[in-house]
């Protein structure tokens, strides 16, 4: 790969965010819309934070960098 190329992720993001959303739901947070099939704004926020946190950690580890 050339410098600057994006490498494929080691873990599918859905695994990171799904676990975080399920954990919040188990603790009593309402994470689903009224149709009970889709996440609501809170569920999407939890998922987004989980993906962001995991990507930051992965990038830092792969680049041996300090936290930003």
TORPA-4810 file (N, C-alpha, C, O; in nm, 3 decimals):
<nodes>
NODE_1_0.083_-0.119_0.000_0.000_0.000_0.000_0.087_0.124_0.000_0.193_0.129_0.063_X
NODE_2_0.042_0.223_-0.070_0.114_0.349_-0.075_0.081_0.433_0.048_-0.022_0.415_0.112_X
NODE_3_0.172_0.524_0.078_0.149_0.614_0.192_0.020_0.690_0.170_-0.005_0.742_0.062_X
NODE_4_-0.063_0.696_0.274_-0.189_0.767_0.266_-0.307_0.680_0.226_-0.422_0.722_0.236_X
NODE_5_-0.278_0.557_0.178_-0.387_0.466_0.144_-0.462_0.425_0.270_-0.402_0.410_0.377_X
NODE_6_-0.588_0.407_0.256_-0.670_0.364_0.370_-0.668_0.212_0.375_-0.697_0.144_0.276_X
NODE_7_-0.633_0.161_0.491_-0.629_0.016_0.508_-0.767_-0.033_0.552_-0.840_0.039_0.619_X
NODE_8_-0.802_-0.156_0.515_-0.931_-0.209_0.558_-0.934_-0.225_0.710_-0.831_-0.253_0.773_X
NODE_9_-1.051_-0.208_0.768_-1.066_-0.221_0.912_-1.054_-0.367_0.953_-1.096_-0.458_0.881_X
NODE_10_-0.995_-0.388_1.069_-0.979_-0.524_1.119_-1.110_-0.581_1.170_-1.133_-0.702_1.164_X
NODE_11_-1.197_-0.495_1.221_-1.322_-0.540_1.282_-1.437_-0.461_1.221_-1.427_-0.339_1.203_X
NODE_12_-1.546_-0.528_1.190_-1.658_-0.453_1.133_-1.716_-0.355_1.235_-1.742_-0.394_1.349_X
NODE_13_-1.736_-0.230_1.196_-1.789_-0.130_1.289_-1.922_-0.168_1.352_-1.951_-0.127_1.464_X
NODE_14_-2.002_-0.246_1.282_-2.132_-0.283_1.338_-2.116_-0.359_1.470_-2.200_-0.348_1.558_X
NODE_15_-2.010_-0.434_1.483_-1.986_-0.509_1.607_-1.959_-0.413_1.723_-2.008_-0.434_1.834_X
NODE_16_-1.881_-0.307_1.696_-1.849_-0.211_1.802_-1.974_-0.138_1.849_-1.999_-0.126_1.969_X
NODE_17_-2.050_-0.089_1.754_-2.163_-0.004_1.792_-2.279_-0.086_1.845_-2.348_-0.042_1.937_X
NODE_18_-2.303_-0.204_1.790_-2.414_-0.286_1.836_-2.397_-0.322_1.983_-2.493_-0.315_2.060_X
NODE_19_-2.278_-0.361_2.022_-2.254_-0.397_2.162_-2.279_-0.279_2.255_-2.337_-0.296_2.362_X
NODE_20_-2.237_-0.161_2.216_-2.257_-0.042_2.299_-2.405_-0.009_2.312_-2.452_0.026_2.421_X
NODE_21_-2.478_-0.018_2.202_-2.622_0.012_2.205_-2.696_-0.092_2.289_-2.783_-0.056_2.369_X
NODE_22_-2.664_-0.219_2.273_-2.729_-0.324_2.351_-2.699_-0.308_2.500_-2.787_-0.329_2.583_X
NODE_23_-2.577_-0.272_2.532_-2.540_-0.250_2.672_-2.621_-0.137_2.733_-2.670_-0.149_2.846_X
NODE_24_-2.635_-0.027_2.661_-2.714_0.086_2.710_-2.861_0.045_2.727_-2.925_0.084_2.824_X
NODE_25_-2.912_-0.032_2.633_-3.051_-0.076_2.641_-3.073_-0.166_2.764_-3.175_-0.154_2.832_X
NODE_26_-2.977_-0.254_2.791_-2.987_-0.342_2.908_-2.987_-0.264_3.038_-3.043_-0.309_3.138_X
NODE_27_-2.925_-0.146_3.037_-2.920_-0.061_3.156_-3.042_0.030_3.166_-3.051_0.110_3.260_X
NODE_28_-3.135_0.020_3.072_-3.258_0.096_3.079_-3.270_0.216_2.986_-3.373_0.284_2.986_X
NODE_29_-3.168_0.241_2.907_-3.175_0.353_2.813_-3.265_0.313_2.696_-3.252_0.203_2.641_X
NODE_30_-3.355_0.402_2.657_-3.441_0.377_2.541_-3.361_0.410_2.416_-3.331_0.527_2.390_X
NODE_31_-3.327_0.308_2.341_-3.240_0.326_2.224_-3.312_0.298_2.092_-3.254_0.317_1.985_X
NODE_32_-3.437_0.252_2.099_-3.510_0.217_1.977_-3.625_0.314_1.953_-3.683_0.370_2.046_X
NODE_33_-3.656_0.330_1.824_-3.770_0.413_1.783_-3.899_0.340_1.819_-3.898_0.224_1.862_X
NODE_34_-4.008_0.407_1.800_-4.138_0.348_1.837_-4.169_0.222_1.758_-4.248_0.140_1.805_X
NODE_35_-4.110_0.203_1.643_-4.135_0.080_1.566_-4.058_-0.039_1.622_-4.077_-0.152_1.577_X
NODE_36_-3.969_-0.015_1.720_-3.887_-0.116_1.787_-3.792_-0.190_1.693_-3.728_-0.287_1.733_X
NODE_37_-3.782_-0.146_1.569_-3.694_-0.211_1.472_-3.572_-0.126_1.440_-3.473_-0.177_1.388_X
NODE_38_-3.577_0.003_1.469_-3.469_0.095_1.435_-3.425_0.171_1.559_-3.502_0.188_1.654_X
NODE_39_-3.299_0.215_1.558_-3.250_0.297_1.668_-3.308_0.437_1.659_-3.334_0.488_1.551_X
NODE_40_-3.327_0.497_1.776_-3.368_0.637_1.780_-3.242_0.725_1.784_-3.131_0.674_1.765_X
NODE_41_-3.259_0.854_1.808_-3.143_0.945_1.809_-3.042_0.906_1.917_-2.922_0.918_1.897_X
NODE_42_-3.091_0.862_2.030_-3.001_0.822_2.139_-2.921_0.700_2.099_-2.800_0.695_2.120_X
NODE_43_-2.987_0.601_2.040_-2.918_0.481_1.995_-2.812_0.512_1.891_-2.702_0.458_1.895_X
NODE_44_-2.845_0.600_1.798_-2.747_0.639_1.695_-2.631_0.716_1.757_-2.517_0.701_1.714_X
NODE_45_-2.658_0.798_1.857_-2.551_0.871_1.925_-2.455_0.778_1.996_-2.333_0.795_1.990_X
NODE_46_-2.510_0.678_2.063_-2.427_0.578_2.132_-2.342_0.502_2.030_-2.222_0.481_2.051_X
NODE_47_-2.404_0.461_1.920_-2.331_0.389_1.816_-2.219_0.475_1.757_-2.108_0.427_1.737_X
NODE_48_-2.249_0.600_1.730_-2.149_0.690_1.674_-2.030_0.710_1.765_-1.916_0.712_1.721_X
NODE_49_-2.059_0.726_1.895_-1.949_0.741_1.992_-1.865_0.615_2.000_-1.742_0.622_2.008_X
NODE_50_-1.929_0.499_1.997_-1.855_0.372_2.003_-1.764_0.356_1.882_-1.648_0.315_1.896_X
NODE_51_-1.815_0.387_1.765_-1.733_0.378_1.643_-1.618_0.477_1.649_-1.504_0.442_1.617_X
NODE_52_-1.646_0.600_1.688_-1.541_0.703_1.696_-1.433_0.664_1.795_-1.314_0.672_1.764_X
NODE_53_-1.474_0.621_1.914_-1.375_0.583_2.016_-1.288_0.467_1.970_-1.166_0.467_1.991_X
NODE_54_-1.350_0.367_1.907_-1.274_0.251_1.861_-1.180_0.287_1.747_-1.066_0.241_1.744_X
NODE_55_-1.227_0.369_1.654_-1.140_0.411_1.544_-1.022_0.493_1.595_-0.909_0.473_1.550_X
NODE_56_-1.046_0.584_1.688_-0.936_0.664_1.745_-0.833_0.571_1.809_-0.713_0.587_1.787_X
NODE_57_-0.881_0.476_1.889_-0.790_0.383_1.956_-0.710_0.303_1.854_-0.589_0.286_1.868_X
NODE_58_-0.777_0.253_1.751_-0.711_0.174_1.648_-0.606_0.257_1.574_-0.494_0.210_1.551_X
NODE_59_-0.641_0.378_1.537_-0.547_0.466_1.466_-0.426_0.496_1.553_-0.312_0.492_1.506_X
NODE_60_-0.451_0.526_1.681_-0.339_0.556_1.771_-0.246_0.436_1.785_-0.124_0.450_1.780_X
NODE_61_-0.305_0.318_1.803_-0.224_0.197_1.819_-0.142_0.168_1.694_-0.025_0.132_1.702_X
NODE_62_-0.205_0.182_1.578_-0.136_0.150_1.453_-0.025_0.251_1.422_0.069_0.220_1.350_X
NODE_63_-0.037_0.370_1.476_0.062_0.474_1.450_0.152_0.504_1.569_0.233_0.597_1.566_X
NODE_64_0.137_0.423_1.673_0.217_0.441_1.795_0.215_0.587_1.840_0.318_0.645_1.872_X
NODE_65_0.096_0.645_1.841_0.082_0.788_1.868_0.020_0.812_2.005_-0.043_0.724_2.063_X
NODE_66_0.039_0.934_2.054_-0.026_0.975_2.180_-0.172_1.008_2.152_-0.209_1.038_2.038_X
NODE_67_-0.254_1.003_2.255_-0.396_1.034_2.241_-0.416_1.177_2.193_-0.340_1.266_2.229_X
NODE_68_-0.518_1.197_2.111_-0.547_1.332_2.065_-0.674_1.382_2.123_-0.715_1.494_2.095_X
</nodes>
